[in-house]
Structures are given as C-alpha cells and as structure tokens.
Amino acid sequence: TMTRTVIATDKAPKALGPYSAAIQTEQLVFCSGQTGIDPATNELVAADVESQTRQVLTNLKNVLEAAGSGLDLVVKTTVFLRDMADFPKMNAIYAEFFPANPPARSTIAVAGLPKNAQVEIEATALKR
C-alpha cells in the first residue's frame, strides 16, 4: 500500500493556510512553496529578493531534512517571482544552494505572493 506522510518542522514557518509544509511518499517528497519568512519571527526577513531567496531555500532545506531528504536530492523546483527583473539576483543566491547538478526548474513571474513576498519556491525531491 502507498503511504502519505505529513511533514512539519519548527525550522520552517508554519503554514499560512490549510496545507502541509511537505508530503512524503515512499520515494518522493513534495514541498509546498516557501517564502522568505523567518520561522522565529513569522515575518519576512527583509524586503530585498536576495535575503528572501536565501531564507526561502533555508526553509526548503529544513523541510527536506525533516522528511529524510535534502537539497542534493531535489529533482524539480518552481520559482515564483514578483518581478522578473529580480531573476539575476535570485539566480545568484539559488546557485549557492545548488552548486552542482542542479535540479530541473521553472521560473514564473506572478502578480503577487503571500505577505507581499518577492519570491516563493516549491520543490520535489527524492527520499534519501
């Protein structure tokens, strides 16, 4: 039988609605989109896209680790940007978190994000 396990961690922000931080199956971890919210304050870290991207990817890393996975096992990400002009800045921080063999990725410009965030990233990863 297939299993579906809800993943939560205090090292990532609490969900802003009726969703889980991640869902784990036998082989995969499906992470909800993370924004640049600091789990300690429940507020965005700063207004700039670099600080937010760094916090987003730290939050994703923590959720993945809570699910027995990690950034090195991510197979696909989707990046949502408020302004495509921020792409180079987001991309530079993103490259720090995926230095080799990065996952497949889509980047989409959106009209708005929760808490007026500049960037949101979701991920799908393999289990370790």
Secondary structure, 3 states (H helix, E strand, C coil): CCCCEEECCCCCCCCCCCCCCEEECCCEEEEEEECCEECCCCEECCCCHHHHHHHHHHHHHHHHHHCCCCHHHEEEEEEEECCHHHHHHHHHHHHHHCCCCCCEEEEEECCCCHHHCCEEEEEEEECC
